[in-house]
């Protein structure tokens, strides 16, 4: 009898720890500069395929897509290496209503080329493409590019309420700070599904 009560008590504690962890992650994400808000985390996904490739022909970008969430500090995570991009998997999929977000590196160490080194060259009307696991190609058209300071509010990167599908691209830019191991600015390219 005592073992059964102990087992139930341990299960309860386990569930409480998991709930507390996700509450902390969401709370932290609301205070980070390039972090998703609780409203942008989508609990419902459509039957569209998961994104697998990201392409910008004008910049010779053809990258695999990693799936990421938030870091312990509450910011959107980034791809592991310089050549891939990272899709924020708790938001809309590219092509779904809302703002899907993809991040990529800029200025990788030792002069190694990074996927978004030339992202600032994109202009209004340029096209980017996402291929999903079903082989469907989704086309997005650049609407605008915006530079944000390191601590500037970027909540609109993750949110939209116009009932349309968007894909927002994020990378670093500016001056490298050796102490904080970060660049001084963030470049965001806002695109709309064609």
Residue frames as a rotation matrix with the C-alpha (Angstrom) as fourth column:
UNK 1
0.569 0.822 0.000 0.00
0.822 -0.569 0.000 0.00
0.000 0.000 -1.000 0.00
UNK 2
0.469 -0.474 -0.745 2.80
0.142 -0.792 0.593 2.44
-0.872 -0.384 -0.305 0.91
UNK 3
-0.604 -0.728 0.323 4.61
0.409 0.064 0.910 1.69
-0.684 0.682 0.259 -2.39
UNK 4
-0.109 0.659 0.745 1.45
0.983 -0.041 0.181 2.53
0.150 0.751 -0.643 -4.37
UNK 5
0.827 0.403 -0.393 1.03
0.494 -0.854 0.163 5.87
-0.270 -0.329 -0.905 -2.54
UNK 6
0.065 -0.901 -0.429 4.73
0.090 -0.423 0.902 6.68
-0.994 -0.097 0.054 -3.06
UNK 7
-0.597 -0.258 0.759 4.48
0.720 0.245 0.649 5.82
-0.354 0.934 0.040 -6.77
UNK 8
0.357 0.812 0.462 1.42
0.908 -0.418 0.034 8.07
0.221 0.407 -0.886 -7.23
UNK 9
0.752 -0.143 -0.643 3.13
0.251 -0.840 0.481 10.90
-0.609 -0.523 -0.596 -5.32
UNK 10
-0.334 -0.942 -0.026 6.25
0.239 -0.111 0.965 10.63
-0.912 0.316 0.262 -7.53
UNK 11
-0.355 0.294 0.887 4.08
0.935 0.088 0.345 10.69
0.023 0.952 -0.306 -10.68
UNK 12
0.740 0.665 -0.097 2.35
0.672 -0.737 0.073 13.84
-0.023 -0.120 -0.993 -9.41
UNK 13
0.388 -0.689 -0.612 5.70
0.082 -0.635 0.768 15.52
-0.918 -0.348 -0.190 -8.71
UNK 14
-0.542 -0.616 0.572 6.94
0.586 0.210 0.782 14.56
-0.602 0.759 0.247 -12.19
UNK 15
0.093 0.675 0.731 3.92
0.962 -0.251 0.110 16.14
0.258 0.693 -0.673 -13.88
UNK 16
0.853 0.229 -0.469 4.28
0.408 -0.853 0.325 19.27
-0.325 -0.469 -0.821 -11.71
UNK 17
-0.051 -0.957 -0.284 7.94
0.220 -0.289 0.932 19.64
-0.974 -0.015 0.226 -12.70
UNK 18
-0.541 -0.102 0.835 7.12
0.826 0.124 0.550 19.37
-0.159 0.987 0.017 -16.42
UNK 19
0.508 0.798 0.324 4.32
0.819 -0.564 0.106 21.96
0.268 0.211 -0.940 -16.12
UNK 20
0.701 -0.307 -0.644 6.61
0.242 -0.747 0.619 24.30
-0.671 -0.589 -0.449 -14.16
UNK 21
-0.376 -0.899 0.223 9.37
0.507 0.001 0.862 23.95
-0.775 0.437 0.456 -16.78
UNK 22
-0.347 0.292 0.891 7.08
0.905 -0.143 0.400 24.94
0.244 0.946 -0.215 -19.67
UNK 23
0.773 0.608 -0.183 5.63
0.634 -0.726 0.265 27.81
0.028 -0.321 -0.947 -17.63
UNK 24
0.312 -0.757 -0.574 9.15
0.225 -0.528 0.819 29.15
-0.923 -0.385 0.005 -17.05
UNK 25
-0.576 -0.534 0.618 10.09
0.697 0.074 0.713 28.78
-0.427 0.842 0.330 -20.75
UNK 26
0.143 0.714 0.686 6.99
0.896 -0.388 0.218 30.70
0.422 0.583 -0.695 -21.84
UNK 27
0.845 0.166 -0.507 7.59
0.438 -0.760 0.480 33.37
-0.306 -0.628 -0.716 -19.20
UNK 28
-0.088 -0.961 -0.263 11.20
0.333 -0.277 0.901 33.81
-0.939 -0.008 0.345 -20.28
UNK 29
-0.454 -0.099 0.885 10.21
0.886 0.053 0.460 34.01
-0.092 0.994 0.064 -23.94
UNK 30
0.612 0.753 0.240 7.99
0.764 -0.642 0.064 37.01
0.202 0.144 -0.969 -23.22
UNK 31
0.812 -0.339 -0.475 11.02
0.047 -0.773 0.633 38.96
-0.582 -0.536 -0.612 -21.95
UNK 32
-0.132 -0.924 0.360 13.53
0.543 0.236 0.806 38.21
-0.829 0.301 0.470 -24.71
UNK 33
-0.321 -0.044 -0.946 14.30
-0.431 -0.883 0.187 40.50
-0.843 0.468 0.264 -27.66
UNK 34
-0.412 0.206 -0.888 13.78
-0.864 0.223 0.452 37.98
0.291 0.953 0.087 -30.43
UNK 35
-0.965 0.105 0.240 11.47
-0.040 0.846 -0.531 35.64
-0.259 -0.522 -0.813 -28.64
UNK 36
-0.549 0.835 -0.037 8.10
0.236 0.198 0.952 34.23
0.802 0.514 -0.305 -29.47
UNK 37
-0.578 0.478 0.661 5.18
-0.810 -0.433 -0.395 35.36
0.098 -0.764 0.638 -27.38
UNK 38
-0.702 0.369 0.610 2.76
-0.068 0.817 -0.572 32.89
-0.709 -0.443 -0.549 -25.88
UNK 39
0.326 0.900 -0.289 0.17
-0.390 -0.151 -0.908 33.93
-0.861 0.409 0.302 -28.49
UNK 40
0.171 -0.307 -0.936 2.51
-0.985 -0.058 -0.160 32.94
-0.005 0.950 -0.313 -31.33
UNK 41
-0.843 -0.455 0.287 2.95
-0.470 0.882 0.017 29.36
-0.260 -0.121 -0.958 -30.14
UNK 42
-0.109 0.830 -0.547 0.53
-0.937 0.099 0.337 27.37
0.333 0.549 0.766 -32.25
UNK 43
-0.449 0.023 0.893 -1.07
-0.528 0.800 -0.286 24.30
-0.721 -0.600 -0.347 -30.76
UNK 44
0.530 0.682 0.504 -2.88
0.094 0.544 -0.834 23.47
-0.843 0.489 0.224 -33.99
UNK 45
-0.613 -0.700 -0.366 -1.07
-0.393 -0.131 0.910 22.52
-0.685 0.702 -0.194 -37.18
UNK 46
0.438 0.736 -0.516 -2.65
-0.838 0.127 -0.530 21.80
-0.325 0.665 0.672 -40.53
UNK 47
0.734 -0.108 0.671 -1.96
0.175 0.984 -0.034 18.74
-0.657 0.142 0.741 -42.64
UNK 48
0.820 -0.524 -0.232 0.70
-0.461 -0.364 -0.809 20.55
0.339 0.770 -0.540 -44.67
UNK 49
0.639 -0.631 -0.440 4.06
0.566 0.773 -0.286 18.82
0.521 -0.066 0.851 -44.71
UNK 50
0.675 -0.515 -0.529 6.91
0.369 -0.386 0.846 19.73
-0.639 -0.766 -0.070 -42.43
UNK 51
0.871 -0.382 -0.307 9.45
-0.489 -0.624 -0.609 22.08
0.041 0.681 -0.731 -44.04
UNK 52
0.738 -0.624 0.257 12.67
0.492 0.758 0.429 20.39
-0.462 -0.190 0.866 -45.17
UNK 53
-0.279 -0.844 0.457 14.52
0.957 -0.207 0.202 22.77
-0.076 0.494 0.866 -47.61
UNK 54
0.599 0.347 -0.721 14.89
0.334 -0.927 -0.169 26.52
-0.728 -0.139 -0.671 -47.81
UNK 55
-0.134 -0.635 0.761 16.03
0.973 0.063 0.224 28.26
-0.190 0.770 0.610 -51.02
UNK 56
0.579 0.177 -0.795 16.92
-0.016 -0.973 -0.229 31.79
-0.815 0.145 -0.561 -52.12
UNK 57
0.588 -0.339 0.734 18.03
0.787 0.449 -0.423 31.40
-0.186 0.827 0.531 -55.76
UNK 58
0.823 -0.255 0.508 19.25
0.061 -0.849 -0.525 35.02
0.565 0.463 -0.683 -56.11
UNK 59
0.467 -0.671 0.576 21.70
-0.884 -0.363 0.294 34.43
0.012 -0.646 -0.763 -53.21
UNK 60
-0.074 -0.451 -0.889 22.57
-0.474 0.801 -0.366 30.80
0.878 0.394 -0.273 -54.10
UNK 61
-0.575 -0.009 0.818 21.07
-0.799 0.222 -0.559 29.59
-0.177 -0.975 -0.135 -50.80
UNK 62
0.234 0.605 -0.761 19.89
-0.498 0.747 0.440 25.97
0.835 0.276 0.476 -50.67
UNK 63
-0.667 -0.538 0.516 19.76
-0.651 0.083 -0.755 24.85
0.364 -0.839 -0.405 -47.04
UNK 64
-0.405 0.494 -0.769 18.37
0.524 0.815 0.247 22.04
0.749 -0.303 -0.589 -44.93
UNK 65
0.016 0.517 0.856 15.85
-0.567 -0.700 0.434 23.12
0.823 -0.492 0.282 -42.31
UNK 66
-0.814 -0.224 -0.536 16.38
0.344 0.559 -0.755 22.20
0.469 -0.798 -0.378 -38.66
UNK 67
0.327 0.935 0.135 13.52
0.258 -0.226 0.939 22.41
0.909 -0.272 -0.316 -36.15
UNK 68
-0.758 -0.632 -0.161 14.13
0.371 -0.215 -0.903 24.51
0.536 -0.745 0.397 -33.02
UNK 69
0.420 0.831 -0.365 12.29
0.811 -0.163 0.561 25.85
0.407 -0.531 -0.743 -30.00
UNK 70
0.766 -0.153 0.624 13.42
-0.307 -0.940 0.146 28.33
0.564 -0.304 -0.767 -27.36
UNK 71
-0.258 -0.931 -0.258 16.69
0.111 0.236 -0.965 28.50
0.960 -0.278 0.042 -25.45
UNK 72
-0.123 0.173 -0.977 16.84
0.965 0.251 -0.078 28.46
0.232 -0.952 -0.198 -21.64
UNK 73
-0.835 -0.217 -0.506 17.09
0.370 -0.902 -0.223 32.27
-0.408 -0.373 0.833 -21.78
UNK 74
0.027 0.985 -0.173 13.81
0.325 -0.172 -0.930 32.44
-0.945 -0.031 -0.325 -23.72
UNK 75
-0.151 -0.133 -0.979 15.13
-0.776 -0.598 0.201 33.38
-0.613 0.790 -0.013 -27.18
UNK 76
0.906 0.372 -0.203 14.45
-0.407 0.628 -0.664 31.43
-0.120 0.684 0.720 -30.36
UNK 77
0.302 -0.814 0.497 17.16
0.135 0.552 0.823 28.81
-0.944 -0.181 0.276 -30.82
UNK 78
0.329 -0.323 -0.888 19.46
-0.875 -0.457 -0.158 28.83
-0.354 0.829 -0.433 -33.87
UNK 79
0.890 -0.038 -0.454 20.81
-0.225 0.830 -0.511 26.19
0.396 0.557 0.730 -36.26
UNK 80
0.813 -0.581 0.031 23.75
0.308 0.476 0.824 24.11
-0.494 -0.660 0.566 -35.07
UNK 81
-0.182 -0.941 0.287 26.07
0.767 0.047 0.640 24.96
-0.616 0.336 0.713 -37.94
UNK 82
-0.534 -0.154 -0.831 26.67
-0.119 -0.959 0.255 27.73
-0.837 0.236 0.494 -40.48
UNK 83
-0.985 -0.003 -0.173 25.03
-0.173 0.074 0.982 26.12
0.010 0.997 -0.073 -43.54
UNK 84
-0.503 0.854 -0.131 21.55
0.786 0.515 0.341 25.14
0.359 0.069 -0.931 -42.31
UNK 85
-0.557 0.448 0.699 18.58
-0.461 -0.867 0.188 27.27
0.691 -0.218 0.690 -41.27
UNK 86
-0.921 0.255 -0.293 16.29
0.388 0.552 -0.738 26.80
-0.026 -0.794 -0.607 -38.26
UNK 87
-0.332 0.900 0.284 12.49
-0.070 -0.323 0.944 26.92
0.941 0.293 0.170 -38.29
UNK 88
-0.807 0.163 0.567 10.69
-0.590 -0.188 -0.786 27.86
-0.022 -0.969 0.248 -35.04
UNK 89
-0.817 0.388 -0.425 8.61
0.124 0.840 0.529 24.69
0.563 0.379 -0.734 -34.72
UNK 90
-0.586 0.643 -0.494 6.17
0.715 0.123 -0.688 26.06
-0.381 -0.756 -0.532 -32.13
UNK 91
-0.392 0.465 -0.794 4.83
-0.444 -0.851 -0.279 28.63
-0.806 0.243 0.540 -34.58
UNK 92
0.703 0.702 -0.113 3.05
-0.400 0.260 -0.879 28.18
-0.587 0.663 0.464 -37.90
UNK 93
0.003 -0.629 0.777 4.60
0.659 0.586 0.472 26.05
-0.752 0.511 0.416 -40.62
UNK 94
-0.767 -0.262 -0.585 5.66
-0.240 -0.729 0.641 28.01
-0.594 0.633 0.496 -43.70
UNK 95
-0.845 0.527 -0.094 2.48
-0.009 0.161 0.987 28.42
0.535 0.834 -0.131 -45.75
UNK 96
-0.176 0.793 -0.584 0.12
0.958 0.276 0.085 28.34
0.228 -0.544 -0.808 -42.77
UNK 97
0.529 0.439 0.727 -1.72
0.249 -0.899 0.361 31.46
0.812 -0.010 -0.584 -41.64
UNK 98
0.934 -0.259 -0.246 0.46
0.163 -0.301 0.939 33.53
-0.317 -0.918 -0.239 -39.33
UNK 99
0.588 -0.797 -0.135 4.16
-0.773 -0.506 -0.383 34.27
0.237 0.330 -0.914 -39.19
UNK 100
0.873 -0.476 -0.107 6.49
0.485 0.871 0.077 31.32
0.056 -0.119 0.991 -39.65
UNK 101
0.746 -0.666 0.007 10.04
-0.642 -0.717 0.272 32.19
-0.176 -0.207 -0.962 -38.59
UNK 102
0.796 -0.605 -0.003 13.35
0.566 0.747 -0.349 30.90
0.213 0.277 0.937 -39.95
UNK 103
0.775 -0.622 -0.112 16.76
-0.447 -0.664 0.599 31.88
-0.447 -0.414 -0.793 -38.54
UNK 104
0.777 -0.620 0.106 20.20
0.546 0.582 -0.602 31.46
0.312 0.526 0.791 -40.04
UNK 105
0.367 -0.730 -0.577 23.75
0.655 -0.238 0.717 32.40
-0.661 -0.641 0.391 -39.14
UNK 106
0.905 -0.238 0.353 25.77
0.081 -0.718 -0.691 35.38
0.418 0.654 -0.630 -40.34
UNK 107
0.364 -0.840 0.403 29.51
-0.734 -0.525 -0.431 35.93
0.574 -0.139 -0.807 -39.99
UNK 108
0.978 0.004 -0.207 30.60
0.097 0.872 0.480 32.46
0.182 -0.490 0.853 -38.87
UNK 109
0.625 -0.779 0.046 33.97
-0.351 -0.229 0.908 32.10
-0.697 -0.584 -0.417 -37.13
UNK 110
-0.211 -0.896 0.390 37.24
0.158 0.362 0.919 31.66
-0.965 0.256 0.065 -39.05
UNK 111
-0.518 -0.005 -0.855 35.69
-0.688 -0.591 0.420 33.19
-0.508 0.807 0.303 -42.19
UNK 112
-0.861 0.293 0.415 33.57
0.414 0.878 0.240 30.10
-0.294 0.378 -0.878 -42.92
UNK 113
-0.786 0.609 0.109 30.61
-0.332 -0.564 0.756 31.14
0.522 0.558 0.645 -45.11
UNK 114
-0.775 0.627 0.074 27.25
0.158 0.307 -0.938 31.20
-0.611 -0.716 -0.337 -43.32
UNK 115
-0.400 0.688 0.605 23.84
0.904 0.405 0.137 30.71
-0.151 0.602 -0.784 -44.92
UNK 116
0.665 0.746 0.037 22.59
0.745 -0.661 -0.088 34.27
-0.041 0.086 -0.995 -44.27
UNK 117
-0.302 -0.868 -0.395 25.84
0.738 -0.475 0.480 36.19
-0.604 -0.147 0.783 -44.89
UNK 118
-0.979 -0.111 0.173 24.20
0.203 -0.655 0.728 37.99
0.032 0.747 0.664 -47.83
UNK 119
-0.247 0.964 -0.096 20.62
0.959 0.229 -0.168 38.21
-0.140 -0.133 -0.981 -46.56
UNK 120
-0.081 0.181 -0.980 20.84
0.278 -0.940 -0.197 42.02
-0.957 -0.288 0.026 -46.53
UNK 121
-0.916 -0.313 -0.253 21.03
-0.156 -0.303 0.940 41.92
-0.370 0.900 0.229 -50.36
UNK 122
-0.482 0.817 0.315 17.41
0.874 0.475 0.104 40.80
-0.064 0.325 -0.943 -50.64
UNK 123
-0.972 0.205 -0.110 15.11
-0.218 -0.968 0.124 43.49
-0.081 0.145 0.986 -52.02
UNK 124
-0.195 0.979 0.056 11.37
-0.427 -0.033 -0.904 44.03
-0.883 -0.200 0.425 -52.11
UNK 125
0.543 0.513 -0.665 9.87
-0.824 0.173 -0.539 41.61
-0.161 0.841 0.517 -54.67
UNK 126
-0.516 -0.753 -0.409 12.65
-0.772 0.616 -0.160 38.99
0.372 0.234 -0.898 -54.38
UNK 127
0.579 0.773 -0.259 11.42
-0.627 0.625 0.465 35.42
0.521 -0.107 0.847 -53.91
UNK 128
-0.630 -0.643 0.436 12.31
-0.776 0.535 -0.333 32.73
-0.019 -0.548 -0.836 -51.36
UNK 129
0.155 0.654 -0.740 11.08
-0.637 0.639 0.431 29.14
0.755 0.405 0.516 -51.39
UNK 130
-0.396 -0.182 0.900 10.32
-0.825 0.501 -0.262 26.46
-0.404 -0.846 -0.348 -48.82
UNK 131
-0.264 0.283 -0.922 9.94
-0.528 0.757 0.384 22.80
0.807 0.588 -0.050 -49.80
UNK 132
0.139 0.368 0.920 7.92
-0.974 0.217 0.060 20.59
-0.178 -0.904 0.388 -47.48
UNK 133
-0.577 -0.425 0.698 8.12
-0.453 0.877 0.159 16.84
-0.680 -0.224 -0.698 -46.83
UNK 134
0.287 0.763 0.579 5.29
0.259 0.521 -0.814 16.25
-0.922 0.383 -0.048 -49.32
UNK 135
-0.420 -0.552 0.720 7.32
0.850 0.039 0.525 17.85
-0.318 0.833 0.453 -52.13
UNK 136
0.642 0.703 0.305 5.21
0.759 -0.639 -0.125 21.01
0.107 0.312 -0.944 -52.17
UNK 137
-0.585 -0.800 0.132 7.08
0.786 -0.599 -0.151 24.27
0.200 0.016 0.980 -52.93
UNK 138
0.567 0.717 -0.405 5.77
0.796 -0.603 0.047 27.37
-0.210 -0.349 -0.913 -51.16
UNK 139
-0.250 -0.625 0.740 6.79
0.783 -0.580 -0.226 30.73
0.570 0.523 0.634 -52.61
UNK 140
0.460 0.301 -0.835 7.24
0.758 -0.623 0.192 33.88
-0.463 -0.721 -0.515 -50.54
UNK 141
0.261 -0.309 0.915 7.91
0.652 -0.643 -0.403 37.43
0.712 0.701 0.033 -51.76
UNK 142
-0.562 -0.569 -0.601 10.02
0.827 -0.391 -0.404 39.92
-0.005 -0.724 0.690 -49.81
UNK 143
0.586 0.789 0.185 7.92
0.743 -0.615 0.266 42.79
0.323 -0.018 -0.946 -48.44
UNK 144
0.722 -0.387 0.573 10.55
-0.432 -0.900 -0.064 44.65
0.540 -0.202 -0.817 -46.40
UNK 145
0.079 -0.751 -0.656 13.80
0.701 0.510 -0.499 44.34
0.709 -0.420 0.566 -44.47
UNK 146
0.770 0.204 0.605 14.36
-0.249 -0.777 0.579 45.89
0.588 -0.596 -0.547 -41.07
UNK 147
-0.339 -0.889 -0.306 17.44
0.233 0.236 -0.943 46.29
0.911 -0.391 0.127 -38.84
UNK 148
0.808 0.582 0.086 16.75
0.009 -0.159 0.987 45.98
0.589 -0.797 -0.134 -35.12
UNK 149
-0.036 -0.791 0.611 19.03
-0.837 -0.310 -0.451 46.86
0.546 -0.528 -0.651 -32.25
UNK 150
-0.715 -0.366 -0.596 20.17
-0.081 0.890 -0.449 44.01
0.695 -0.273 -0.666 -30.03
UNK 151
-0.883 0.373 -0.287 17.66
0.375 0.190 -0.907 44.96
-0.284 -0.908 -0.307 -27.31
UNK 152
-0.733 0.630 -0.258 14.88
-0.681 -0.685 0.260 46.29
-0.012 0.366 0.930 -29.54
UNK 153
-0.154 0.791 0.592 11.38
-0.367 0.511 -0.777 44.83
-0.917 -0.337 0.212 -29.28
UNK 154
-0.789 -0.169 -0.590 10.83
-0.614 0.239 0.752 42.30
0.014 0.956 -0.292 -32.07
UNK 155
-0.501 0.637 0.586 7.50
-0.124 0.617 -0.777 40.79
-0.856 -0.462 -0.230 -31.10
UNK 156
0.421 0.733 -0.535 5.99
-0.651 -0.167 -0.740 41.47
-0.631 0.660 0.407 -34.55
UNK 157
-0.507 -0.647 -0.569 8.48
-0.859 0.437 0.268 38.98
0.075 0.625 -0.777 -36.03
UNK 158
-0.995 0.071 0.065 6.47
0.053 0.969 -0.240 36.13
-0.080 -0.236 -0.968 -34.49
UNK 159
-0.331 0.938 -0.103 2.96
0.467 0.067 -0.882 37.58
-0.820 -0.340 -0.460 -34.66
UNK 160
-0.968 0.232 -0.095 0.55
-0.218 -0.591 0.776 38.63
0.124 0.772 0.623 -37.39
UNK 161
-0.526 0.844 0.105 -3.19
0.276 0.286 -0.918 39.00
-0.805 -0.453 -0.383 -37.35
UNK 162
-0.412 0.343 -0.844 -4.05
-0.769 -0.628 0.120 39.74
-0.489 0.699 0.523 -40.97
UNK 163
0.496 0.683 0.536 -5.20
-0.351 0.722 -0.596 36.18
-0.794 0.107 0.598 -41.77
UNK 164
0.799 -0.296 -0.523 -2.38
-0.507 0.135 -0.851 35.63
0.323 0.946 -0.042 -44.29
UNK 165
0.810 -0.586 -0.027 0.72
0.555 0.750 0.360 33.41
-0.191 -0.306 0.933 -44.40
UNK 166
0.768 -0.634 0.091 4.10
-0.589 -0.756 -0.286 35.06
0.250 0.166 -0.954 -43.82
UNK 167
0.655 -0.689 -0.312 7.68
0.728 0.686 0.013 33.87
0.205 -0.235 0.950 -43.49
UNK 168
0.893 -0.375 0.248 10.07
-0.420 -0.893 0.161 36.05
0.161 -0.248 -0.955 -41.51
UNK 169
0.533 -0.805 -0.261 13.83
0.569 0.570 -0.593 35.50
0.626 0.167 0.762 -41.78
UNK 170
0.961 -0.218 0.168 16.19
-0.270 -0.627 0.731 36.45
-0.054 -0.748 -0.662 -38.95
UNK 171
0.415 -0.892 -0.176 19.95
0.756 0.446 -0.479 36.77
0.506 0.066 0.860 -38.78
UNK 172
0.414 -0.391 -0.822 22.58
0.603 -0.558 0.570 38.82
-0.681 -0.732 0.005 -36.99
UNK 173
0.422 -0.388 0.819 24.30
0.681 -0.461 -0.569 41.85
0.598 0.798 0.070 -38.42
UNK 174
0.924 -0.081 0.374 26.42
-0.238 -0.886 0.398 44.76
0.299 -0.457 -0.838 -37.31
UNK 175
0.018 -0.975 0.223 29.52
-0.749 -0.161 -0.643 44.71
0.662 -0.155 -0.733 -35.11
UNK 176
0.346 0.002 -0.938 30.73
0.333 0.935 0.125 41.59
0.877 -0.356 0.322 -33.28
UNK 177
0.425 -0.185 0.886 31.07
-0.817 -0.499 0.288 42.03
0.389 -0.847 -0.363 -29.50
UNK 178
-0.270 -0.661 -0.700 33.77
-0.257 0.751 -0.609 39.68
0.928 0.016 -0.373 -28.24
UNK 179
-0.865 -0.057 0.498 32.56
-0.499 0.016 -0.866 39.97
0.042 -0.998 -0.042 -24.63
UNK 180
-0.100 0.932 0.348 28.90
-0.734 0.168 -0.658 39.07
-0.672 -0.321 0.667 -25.22
UNK 181
-0.833 -0.278 0.479 29.70
0.104 0.771 0.628 36.82
-0.544 0.573 -0.613 -28.23
UNK 182
0.158 0.941 0.299 26.94
0.788 0.062 -0.612 38.53
-0.595 0.332 -0.732 -30.17
UNK 183
-0.596 -0.247 0.764 26.41
0.717 -0.592 0.368 40.99
0.361 0.768 0.529 -33.02
UNK 184
-0.928 0.111 -0.356 25.04
0.118 -0.819 -0.562 44.49
-0.354 -0.564 0.746 -32.36
UNK 185
-0.381 0.822 -0.424 21.98
-0.869 -0.475 -0.140 44.22
-0.317 0.315 0.895 -34.62
UNK 186
-0.427 0.360 0.830 19.41
0.312 0.920 -0.239 41.79
-0.849 0.157 -0.505 -35.98
UNK 187
-0.795 0.214 -0.568 18.27
-0.601 -0.405 0.689 41.79
-0.083 0.889 0.451 -39.59
UNK 188
-0.339 0.768 0.543 14.68
0.208 0.624 -0.753 40.69
-0.918 -0.142 -0.371 -40.20
UNK 189
-0.931 0.141 -0.337 13.35
-0.361 -0.208 0.909 40.09
0.058 0.968 0.244 -43.70
UNK 190
-0.306 0.915 0.263 9.54
-0.255 0.187 -0.949 40.01
-0.917 -0.358 0.176 -43.84
UNK 191
-0.954 0.015 -0.301 7.98
-0.290 0.224 0.930 37.98
0.082 0.974 -0.210 -46.66
UNK 192
-0.094 0.984 0.149 4.43
-0.748 0.029 -0.663 37.17
-0.657 -0.174 0.733 -47.74
UNK 193
-0.380 0.032 0.924 3.17
0.368 0.922 0.120 33.99
-0.849 0.386 -0.362 -49.38
UNK 194
-0.827 0.036 -0.561 2.64
-0.496 -0.517 0.698 34.49
-0.264 0.855 0.445 -53.09
